[in-house]
Amino acid sequence: MKIVRTIWNQRGFTLLEMLISSAVFVIVLFAVYLMLVTSQITYARGENKVEIQQNARVAMQRMAREVRMSGYDPGSAIPAQASQTAIQVANANTITFIADLDGDDVSDRITYRLQGNQVIRDNASWVGGAWTPSVSSELADSVSALSFTYFDSTDTATATLAGIRRITLGITVQDTAAGFQDSFPLTVDVRLRNP
């Protein structure tokens, strides 16, 4: 009979103890859940921001490289009909220039412009009497601003196409991930090699 007595003397948890421990468990579980959700939002925001910034850097690098080459014409292929200035259009948010970008003795006319939230690159080639139809391609997305500032050889701002020797390119991208909006401005200074 001693065995039966030990079994009867063992106590379990009361209903109140079970409710309190369950409430504490739910609170801890909810806190862990909130940390997980916050971490996922932060990760997604950071990942999106890095991708947008990298795309802007790649676009800026390509624009700078090609603008730097404006006027490059080793085979004298730049047509007289296109005027002899390397820079054809120089606006605050658009630039058009002529260069032989790939060294094939065929001049290319390149235009960079902002269309909506995309930087667009238009390309046409000179085929001995006329420009080919322009081919457009997207260079960057999520762009809120594209700017060009033109300077002469004395580093004074200029609007004279033949006098342009240095160009400051500016691009601003915006990220709107997870309800937050971040702007990332990027600027590069380009000195023309073949003015």
C-alpha positions in Angstrom: 0.0 0.0 0.0 2.9 2.2 0.3 3.2 2.4 -3.5 -0.3 3.6 -3.9 0.3 6.3 -1.4 3.3 7.7 -3.3 1.3 7.9 -6.5 -1.4 9.8 -4.7 1.1 12.2 -3.2 2.5 13.4 -6.5 1.1 16.7 -7.6 0.6 18.0 -11.2 0.3 21.6 -12.4 -2.8 23.5 -11.5 -4.9 25.1 -14.2 -3.7 28.5 -13.2 0.0 27.5 -13.5 -0.7 26.0 -16.9 -2.4 29.2 -18.1 0.5 31.4 -16.8 3.2 29.2 -18.4 1.2 29.1 -21.7 0.9 32.9 -21.7 4.6 33.4 -21.0 5.4 30.9 -23.8 3.1 32.7 -26.3 4.7 36.1 -25.4 8.2 34.7 -25.9 7.1 33.0 -29.2 5.6 36.3 -30.4 8.8 38.2 -29.6 10.8 35.7 -31.6 8.4 36.0 -34.5 8.6 39.8 -34.5 12.4 39.5 -34.5 12.3 37.1 -37.5 9.9 39.4 -39.5 12.0 42.5 -38.7 15.1 40.7 -39.8 13.5 39.5 -43.1 12.3 43.1 -43.9 15.7 44.5 -43.1 17.4 41.9 -45.3 15.0 42.4 -48.2 15.5 46.2 -47.9 19.2 45.9 -47.9 19.4 43.4 -50.7 17.2 45.6 -52.9 19.2 48.7 -52.1 22.5 47.0 -53.0 21.0 45.7 -56.3 19.8 49.2 -57.3 23.1 50.8 -56.3 25.1 48.3 -58.2 22.9 48.8 -61.3 23.5 52.6 -61.0 27.2 52.1 -60.7 27.4 49.8 -63.8 25.3 52.3 -65.8 27.4 55.2 -64.6 30.6 53.4 -65.5 29.4 52.6 -69.0 28.2 56.1 -69.6 31.5 57.6 -68.3 33.6 55.3 -70.5 31.6 56.0 -73.6 31.3 59.8 -73.1 35.1 59.9 -72.4 35.5 58.4 -75.9 33.3 61.0 -77.7 35.1 62.2 -80.8 37.3 59.1 -81.1 37.6 58.5 -84.8 40.7 56.6 -85.8 39.5 55.9 -89.3 38.1 59.5 -90.0 34.7 58.0 -90.2 32.8 60.8 -88.5 30.7 62.2 -91.3 30.9 65.8 -92.3 27.1 65.9 -92.5 26.9 65.2 -88.8 29.0 68.3 -88.0 32.5 67.9 -86.8 31.8 68.4 -83.1 31.9 65.2 -81.1 29.1 66.3 -78.7 25.9 66.7 -80.8 23.4 67.5 -78.0 24.2 68.8 -74.6 21.2 69.4 -72.4 20.8 69.2 -68.6 19.4 65.7 -68.8 20.3 64.4 -72.3 23.6 64.0 -74.1 24.2 62.8 -77.7 27.7 62.3 -79.0 29.6 60.6 -81.9 32.4 58.2 -81.5 33.8 55.0 -82.9 33.3 53.0 -79.7 34.5 49.6 -80.9 37.3 50.6 -83.3 35.6 49.2 -86.4 35.9 52.5 -88.4 32.1 52.9 -88.1 30.9 55.9 -86.2 28.2 55.5 -83.5 25.8 58.1 -82.4 25.0 57.5 -78.8 22.3 59.3 -76.8 21.7 58.9 -73.0 18.4 60.1 -71.7 15.9 59.6 -68.8 12.6 58.1 -69.8 10.3 57.7 -66.8 12.5 56.0 -64.2 14.9 54.4 -66.7 18.1 55.6 -68.3 17.8 54.8 -72.0 20.8 54.4 -74.3 20.0 55.0 -78.0 22.6 53.8 -80.6 22.8 54.5 -84.3 25.6 53.8 -86.7 26.8 55.8 -89.8 26.6 53.6 -92.9 28.2 55.9 -95.5 25.3 58.1 -96.2 22.9 58.0 -93.3 22.4 56.9 -89.7 20.9 53.5 -89.2 17.6 53.5 -87.2 18.3 54.1 -83.5 18.3 51.0 -81.3 17.2 51.7 -77.7 18.1 49.8 -74.6 17.6 50.2 -70.9 20.7 51.0 -69.0 19.4 51.5 -65.5 16.1 51.3 -63.6 14.7 53.0 -60.5 16.3 56.3 -61.6 14.8 59.5 -60.3 17.3 62.0 -61.8 19.9 62.1 -64.6 22.0 65.2 -65.1 24.9 66.4 -67.2 26.9 69.5 -66.5 29.3 70.8 -69.2 32.6 72.6 -68.7 35.2 74.2 -71.1 39.0 73.9 -70.8 39.1 76.5 -68.0 36.5 74.5 -66.0 33.8 77.2 -66.6 30.3 76.0 -67.3 29.5 76.2 -71.0 26.7 75.6 -73.5 29.0 75.8 -76.6 29.2 72.3 -78.0 32.7 72.7 -79.6 34.0 74.0 -76.3 33.0 71.1 -74.0 36.1 69.5 -72.5 34.7 68.1 -69.2 31.3 66.7 -68.2 29.9 65.9 -64.8 27.5 63.0 -65.0 25.0 62.6 -62.2 22.5 59.8 -61.5 20.1 59.4 -58.5 18.4 56.1 -57.9 15.5 55.5 -55.5 14.7 52.4 -53.5 11.2 52.0 -52.1 11.5 48.6 -50.4 9.4 47.6 -47.3 7.7 51.0 -47.1 11.0 53.0 -46.9 12.3 55.3 -49.6 16.1 55.8 -49.9 17.9 57.9 -52.5 21.4 57.1 -53.7 23.1 59.8 -55.7 26.2 59.0 -57.8 28.4 61.6 -59.6 31.4 61.1 -61.8 33.6 63.7 -63.6 34.7 62.8 -67.1 37.4 64.6 -69.1 37.0 64.1 -72.9 40.0 62.4 -74.5 39.2 63.5 -78.1 37.6 66.9 -78.0 
